[in-house]
């Protein structure tokens, strides 16, 4: 009855109409999955308090190869992005910006990169995740920190 790519096109079209395909409401779905990184520490901490969400601070340097790899792989994982959006307000901090980022890294005793700091909604440092992590490893480390907070 169908030949070539037609069955696939028909199936995707039907699933899209039903809302199951990744193409359904793609602009909305993409926006919901975007991971927004803020750069203003005070703003993010206030937003965490206001939304009652944890704060995840990704502390990096421009020369850090594992930091760049995490940006391109770990933080691009759809499942991790969804988890982070649900539970965190996210902050990117350049530890060598000769300003607020450097002071933030020093105040939180960041000595290796990448380091992700997790703060409670009230702004208390809960813990650190250091070094390159896959999405699954990163999620597991964050889950362990969050369980400690409960």
N, C-alpha and C positions, 0 to 999 in steps of 0.2 A: 504494500500500500504506500509506504513512505520510502524514499531512497535518499542516500547521502546524509546531509546535515539537517534535513527537515524534521525528523523526530526530535532532535535536540532542541531546535528552535521552537517547536510546538510545546515541548515539555517546559522549557524555560519561560515561555510566554504564559502558559497556564499557571505555573508556580508563581510568577510575578504577579499575576492577577489575584492570586490567593494570598500574596504577601510572604511567601516562603523563600523566594530566590534572593540572592544577594543584590539583584538589580532592582528589586522593589523599593520604591522611594529612596533611590540611591543617594540623592543629595542629603536627605534627612539622615539616612543610616550612616553615611560618611561623617556628617557633622557630629553625630552621637558617638562615633568611635574615635574622633580626633582626640589626641592627648594635648591639652593646652598647658604649656610651661610658662609660668609667670617668672618675673625677675626681681620683683620688689618684695624683699623679705617681710617688711612690716605689713604690707597689703595682704600677703599670703597668710601670714599668721592670724591677722584679723578675720580673713575670709574663713579660715579653718575654725575659728571660734564661732563665727556667725552661722556657718553651715553645720557645725558639729561634726567636722571631718578631720581626719588625721592630715598632717602635712608631710609630704615627701620632698626632701631637698636633695636633688642630684648635684653633687659637688664635683666639678670637673676642671680640667685645664685644656687649653687649646692644643697642646702638644701630646695629649694622652691618647694613645692608640686604642687601648681597651675602652675608653670613654666613647670614642667615635664608633667603635664596633657595637657597643650597647645601644647607642642612638639608632644605628642602622638595622639592628637585628632585634634585640630584646624589647626595646620600647616601640617597635613596629608590630609586635605580636598583638593581634586583635583581642585575644582573651585577656592578656595582661592590661591592655589599654582600657578595656571595659572594667576590669577589677579596679584599676587605679582611679578611673573616673567615678566609680561608685563610692569609693572609700577615702579618697585623698584629694587635697588641693596640691598641685605639683609646682615645684620651684626649681629653676635651673640656676646654679651659682657658679660663676667663674672664680676659682680660688686664687687666681693671679691677676685680677683686674685692677690692682692697686687702689682699691676702694672698698665699698661695702661688702663685696663678695670675698675679698681677701680677709677682711675683718671677721666675717661670718665663719669662714673656714678655720681661722685661728681660734676664735672663741669656742668652737665646737671640737677642737683638737683633731682636725682632719689632717692625716699625715700621708695618706696614699690615695690614689685615684684609679678608678672612680670610687667615690664613697657616697652612699645614699643615707641620709639621716631621716629618721622617722620621729615626728613630734606628735604628741597628743593634741586633741583640739584645743586644749588649754595652753599649749606651747611648751610643754615639758618634753625634753629629749627622752624618747623611749628606747632608741637603740640605733645601731649602724649596720649597714650591709656594705661590705668592702670588696673591691675587685670585680672583674668581669663576671657576669652571671647570665646564663640563658634565661629566657622568659620563665620557664618552669622553676629553675633554681631561685630566681628572684622572687617569684610568687611564694614559694615555700618559705623563704627567709622572711618575707613580709608577714605571712600568716603566723609564723612563730612569734614575731614581735608583737603582733596584734593580740595574740592569745595571752601574752604576758601582761597586756594592759587590762585585761578583763578580770 
